[in-house]
Amino acid sequence: MTLRVFDPAKRDDLCYFLEQALEAIREPGLTARRVCVDATLLTDVSAFLFWEGQGPAARSRIGLHLASLLREYGLIHHSVWLERTSGARA
């Protein structure tokens, strides 16, 4: 998910919150978590959840909960991505 924060001065605090929240999550099939910031836009933060195999078929319960918590801090774009393997069709 990507969060475009209303107040760029709060981006680092939100990154810390996201990192701590994601680190505390223990969910079957969840293999990794990442928090990234946009290199050129001081307002954009992305959180990525990596799942074993195909992962959830739609938005995960964890992702939906995080999106709900973060809405008061900015605009949320919540999506599901599938990693492509060579020659595979999504």
N, C-alpha and C positions, 0 to 999 in steps of 0.2 A: 504494500500500500504506500501511497505517497501522500504526505501532508504538506500543504502550502500554508505556513504559519501566518497568522494575521500580524504578529509582532516579531520581526526578525531578531530582535534582541533576546527573545526567549528560545531561539532555536537550540542553543547548546543545552539549556535546561530540559527541553523536550527530548533531545537525543539521550541525555542521561536517564531520564524517566523510562524511555523506550528500551534502552539497553538493560536496565535493571528489571523491568517487567518481563522482557523476553527471556532473560537468563533464569528467571524463577519458574518459567513454564516447563512442566513435565507432561508431555502428551505422547501417547503411543504413535510411532511413525515420524515424529518430528526429529530431524537429524541435525539441523543447523538453523541459526538465526543471524541476521546481519542488519545493522543500521548504517545507512550511508547518507551523506549530504551532497547536494548538488555543488559541483565545483565552481559554478558561475552565479547561481541564484542563492542569495542568503536566506531565502524563505522556504526552500524545499528540503524535506527529510523523507527518506524512504526506509521502510522496514520490510525485510524479506524473510519468509519462513520457508525452509526447505524440508520436503517430506520424502520419506522412503517410497520408492516406486512411483506410482501416479499420484499418491497423496489423495486428499479429499477431492471428490468429484466437482465440488463447487466451493464457494467461499467457506473457509474453516470457521468453526465456532470461536476459536482464539482470535482470528482476524476480525471477525464481526464485533467481538467484544472490544478489541483495541480501537477499531474505527469509531465505535460508539463513545469511548472514553475521550478520544482525541478531537471530536467534532467541535468542541468549544474553543479549541486553540487554532483552528483553521479549516481549510477546505480539504476533504479527503477524497482520494481516488483509490478505490479498493478493487483489485482485479486478481484474477488467477492466471498464472503463466505455466506453460508446460515446456520443459526442456526438450529441444529437438535432438534426436540422435541421427547420425548419418543415414540418409535415405528413408527415414521414418516420416509418416504423414500424421498430422495431429487430427 
